[in-house]
Amino acid sequence: MNKNLIIAIDGPSGAGKSTLGRMLARALNLLYIDTGSMYRAVALAVMESSLSAKDDVAVGALAGRVDIDLEGDPDSLRVTLEGRDVSDEIRSEEVTEMSSIISTIPAVRRAMVERQRELGQRGAVLNGRDIGTVVFPDAHVKFFLTALPNERAERRFHEDRTQNPNVDFEETFADMKERDRRDSTRADSPLKSADDAILVDSTGLSIDEVFETMMSVVQGKSGVRPPS
Ligand code: DC
């Protein structure tokens, strides 16, 4: 275990953050924390309550009191809400949309940031939108992973199609652009690259090529080698 090593991966959706985060965590024997899944779990809790997503105070209080946990290793990460495995439910379109809305609420962000710091303190690969800027501004290695919008939407479209053969590319593209806009323009912790992040553009590259690039950055910056 590379003790206390924190690797931040931020960027928009569809850039490859979760696949690469998992690969890095596995190669370096670190915990993998998908922070988006935590906002998704809060969104599901809101949908299952009688609260309105517009009630910032009540949604913020709910985020502070629900028990959200991440269990398992990078390849079999499960997300629990009050002890219940919600890993599949939080991938629905409705939860995706709701998580984009409730993640703009400052009290929700405060609760999630606190939990993420707790979970990651002994070393982790974390992916999200504000890891290098807010959650772990002193992370040893920070990446800002991106790709051209058309390619990101293509990847999302192929993923979504495995669950729903009727999805429409134009709709996927429009929804993704709207969520990008919300993520990047919110007042509290908008999606942006930390000044000291390494920009990685995955457009046109294979996952293995991007992984090699990221691994050599990690090795160069932290001196760690994957356990043999
Ligand atoms: O990465 P994802 O699509 O699973 O994230 C779900 C939502 O949560 C997305 O709309 C952005 C938001 N999010 C955030 O605001 N901050 C993070 N660190 C991670 C995700």
Residues whose N, C-alpha, C, O or C-beta is under 5 A from the ligand:
A	BS01	DC	S13 T35 G36 S37 Y39 T96 S99 S100 S103 N127 G128 R129 D130
